[in-house]
Amino acid sequence: MDQEFIDKLTAISEFKRSSENEEQFAFSATFDKEKDGLIKIITDKGEFIYQLKPLEELYAEPKLRKNLEDETVSLLYEIEKTIKDYYSIDQSLTDASVIMALEKLSIKPEAPAQNDFLRNITGCLRMFMSMNRFSRSELRQGINRALRSARRHNKIDGIRGYLTRRSIEGNPRSIRKGESSSA
């Protein structure tokens, strides 16, 4: 988690309660295509540009957690939403490309991205990890869940079975209650 990023976001946005255990920010994020990890955040109350930290600087220490399943679902949602958003812009994307990218990330999430699609996923992972506490192992578990889903839908439904399945529904980027406190 990146406390500096959280502090900047908190300064121009308010947490809104979405459930008993979860709060969320309302913001839009734009990634710079030229500079890796550079992001512009815009809210109702202001904006800022921030250089996201590399994944290896964002990993939390592994620990036992009661809500790991819920938190992993949030990570899975972010990964799948990022893939769906990219597919809506680039219809030439196939399940095979998604599977290959997720395989690379599942082995070494912090490896440099070799293409726009992988850069897009890595950027969103960096932003997600900036707002949430996950160990490297937990991040890899979330990536592997998305990978299993992509393989399963591809096997059942063909070349774009994963990409064209029922779209992911609504959970804006969120942060767990208490995750904004200093590490």
PLY file of the C-alpha trace (Angstrom):
ply
format ascii 1.0
element vertex 183
property float x
property float y
property float z
element edge 182
property int vertex1
property int vertex2
end_header
0.00 0.00 0.00
1.20 3.52 -0.76
0.26 5.87 2.09
1.42 8.96 0.15
-1.02 8.09 -2.67
-3.84 7.46 -0.16
-3.12 10.80 1.57
-3.21 12.72 -1.73
-6.45 10.98 -2.71
-7.99 11.62 0.70
-7.08 15.31 0.44
-9.27 15.79 -2.65
-11.92 13.10 -2.15
-14.06 11.71 0.62
-14.57 8.10 1.58
-18.13 6.91 1.01
-19.41 3.89 2.87
-20.47 1.12 0.45
-20.94 -1.57 3.10
-20.20 -2.20 6.75
-16.59 -3.20 6.00
-15.86 -1.24 2.87
-15.46 2.40 1.91
-14.69 3.82 -1.51
-13.37 6.91 -3.20
-15.17 8.51 -6.15
-12.55 9.47 -8.74
-11.45 9.03 -12.32
-7.96 7.89 -13.23
-6.06 8.39 -16.48
-2.77 6.60 -17.15
-0.05 8.29 -19.17
0.71 6.15 -22.22
4.26 7.46 -22.51
5.52 7.31 -18.91
5.12 4.03 -17.06
3.07 4.40 -13.86
2.23 8.09 -14.26
-1.42 8.65 -13.39
-3.78 11.63 -13.25
-6.54 11.48 -10.63
-9.57 13.76 -10.92
-12.33 14.18 -8.31
-15.06 16.74 -7.67
-12.71 18.63 -5.35
-9.49 18.65 -7.35
-6.89 16.67 -9.22
-3.28 15.54 -8.98
-0.66 13.72 -11.02
1.22 10.91 -9.30
3.97 8.46 -10.17
2.77 5.07 -8.93
5.36 2.99 -7.15
6.56 -0.25 -8.73
4.73 -3.37 -7.54
7.74 -4.68 -5.62
7.53 -1.59 -3.36
3.81 -2.08 -2.71
3.75 -5.64 -1.41
2.56 -6.11 2.16
3.94 -8.72 4.52
2.05 -12.03 4.25
-0.36 -12.58 7.14
-3.44 -14.58 7.99
-6.64 -12.65 7.31
-10.27 -13.47 7.92
-11.57 -11.60 4.87
-8.97 -12.72 2.34
-11.64 -14.26 0.08
-13.61 -10.99 -0.06
-10.45 -9.01 -0.70
-9.31 -11.43 -3.40
-12.69 -11.02 -5.14
-12.07 -7.26 -5.18
-8.67 -7.88 -6.82
-10.19 -10.34 -9.30
-12.83 -7.76 -10.19
-10.15 -5.12 -10.89
-8.19 -7.48 -13.13
-11.25 -8.59 -15.08
-12.62 -5.04 -15.37
-9.28 -3.85 -16.74
-9.30 -6.63 -19.33
-12.92 -5.89 -20.33
-12.19 -2.16 -20.62
-9.19 -2.85 -22.85
-11.25 -5.24 -25.00
-13.94 -2.58 -25.48
-11.24 -0.40 -27.11
-9.32 -3.16 -28.93
-11.68 -5.76 -30.39
-8.76 -7.68 -31.91
-7.81 -8.95 -28.44
-8.31 -12.70 -28.01
-8.52 -15.02 -25.02
-5.10 -16.40 -26.01
-3.56 -12.91 -25.58
-5.27 -12.54 -22.21
-4.14 -15.99 -21.07
-0.54 -15.33 -22.16
-0.48 -11.97 -20.31
-1.98 -13.46 -17.14
0.49 -16.36 -17.25
3.39 -13.88 -17.34
1.90 -11.86 -14.48
1.18 -14.96 -12.42
4.87 -15.90 -12.54
6.35 -12.44 -11.96
3.79 -9.62 -11.51
6.53 -6.98 -11.29
8.20 -7.94 -14.60
8.40 -5.15 -17.21
5.43 -5.11 -19.59
6.28 -5.82 -23.23
3.04 -4.55 -24.83
0.19 -2.07 -24.32
-2.22 -4.69 -23.01
0.18 -5.94 -20.34
1.14 -2.35 -19.48
-2.54 -1.57 -18.98
-3.07 -4.49 -16.59
0.15 -3.73 -14.71
-0.84 -0.07 -14.32
-4.19 -0.99 -12.85
-2.54 -3.53 -10.54
-0.14 -0.83 -9.34
-3.02 1.53 -8.59
-5.01 -1.21 -6.85
-1.99 -2.24 -4.79
-1.40 1.42 -3.88
-4.77 1.42 -2.14
-4.83 -2.11 -0.70
-2.62 -4.38 1.37
-1.73 -7.58 -0.47
1.39 -9.68 -0.29
3.07 -10.81 -3.50
1.64 -14.27 -2.92
-1.90 -12.91 -2.48
-1.56 -10.82 -5.65
-0.41 -13.89 -7.56
-3.40 -15.85 -6.19
-5.76 -13.20 -7.57
-4.02 -13.23 -10.95
-4.19 -17.03 -11.02
-7.95 -16.91 -10.34
-8.41 -14.63 -13.35
-6.16 -16.93 -15.38
-8.23 -20.02 -14.46
-11.40 -18.16 -15.42
-9.93 -17.12 -18.79
-8.79 -20.68 -19.54
-12.16 -22.17 -18.52
-14.26 -19.76 -20.61
-11.88 -20.08 -23.56
-12.09 -23.87 -23.45
-15.89 -23.86 -23.23
-16.77 -20.92 -25.48
-13.89 -20.55 -27.92
-11.49 -17.85 -29.10
-13.22 -14.97 -27.25
-15.28 -16.95 -24.76
-13.70 -15.21 -21.78
-13.85 -11.74 -23.32
-17.46 -11.99 -24.46
-19.03 -13.72 -21.47
-21.59 -11.82 -19.44
-20.02 -8.51 -18.57
-18.74 -7.74 -15.11
-21.18 -5.70 -13.09
-20.66 -2.75 -10.96
-18.16 -2.49 -8.08
-16.28 0.81 -8.29
-12.68 0.84 -7.15
-12.80 0.51 -3.43
-10.60 0.33 -0.43
-11.28 -1.70 2.68
-12.18 0.10 5.84
-9.06 0.80 7.86
-6.69 0.39 4.92
-6.00 4.12 4.77
-4.17 4.13 8.09
-0.39 4.25 7.95
1.42 0.97 7.40
0 1
1 2
2 3
3 4
4 5
5 6
6 7
7 8
8 9
9 10
10 11
11 12
12 13
13 14
14 15
15 16
16 17
17 18
18 19
19 20
20 21
21 22
22 23
23 24
24 25
25 26
26 27
27 28
28 29
29 30
30 31
31 32
32 33
33 34
34 35
35 36
36 37
37 38
38 39
39 40
40 41
41 42
42 43
43 44
44 45
45 46
46 47
47 48
48 49
49 50
50 51
51 52
52 53
53 54
54 55
55 56
56 57
57 58
58 59
59 60
60 61
61 62
62 63
63 64
64 65
65 66
66 67
67 68
68 69
69 70
70 71
71 72
72 73
73 74
74 75
75 76
76 77
77 78
78 79
79 80
80 81
81 82
82 83
83 84
84 85
85 86
86 87
87 88
88 89
89 90
90 91
91 92
92 93
93 94
94 95
95 96
96 97
97 98
98 99
99 100
100 101
101 102
102 103
103 104
104 105
105 106
106 107
107 108
108 109
109 110
110 111
111 112
112 113
113 114
114 115
115 116
116 117
117 118
118 119
119 120
120 121
121 122
122 123
123 124
124 125
125 126
126 127
127 128
128 129
129 130
130 131
131 132
132 133
133 134
134 135
135 136
136 137
137 138
138 139
139 140
140 141
141 142
142 143
143 144
144 145
145 146
146 147
147 148
148 149
149 150
150 151
151 152
152 153
153 154
154 155
155 156
156 157
157 158
158 159
159 160
160 161
161 162
162 163
163 164
164 165
165 166
166 167
167 168
168 169
169 170
170 171
171 172
172 173
173 174
174 175
175 176
176 177
177 178
178 179
179 180
180 181
181 182
